Amino acid sequence: MTLLLNLIGQSIGPSIAGMFQQMHRGTVTNVSGNFPTPDAYNLIYLTAFAISLTSVVFAISLNGKVTVQNS
């Protein structure tokens, strides 16, 4: 099960990061091309933090329920 979640995370993570980088693009003076803005990276880290925090809360919640049922 851990391997499955790891593989899912490895495939979804880059696609979410790429989506944010494409949505938030900007230019740099005297450089040709568009580049991801700092907002894109802030959203990537905020999303990763939110998903990690949610996973920890679910794990703690489920651990408490499993312990109560086994008693």
Secondary structure, 3 states (H helix, E strand, C coil): CHHHHHHHHHHHHHHHHHHHHHHCEEEECCEEEEEECHHHHHHHHHHHHHHHHHHHHHHHHHHHHHHHHHC
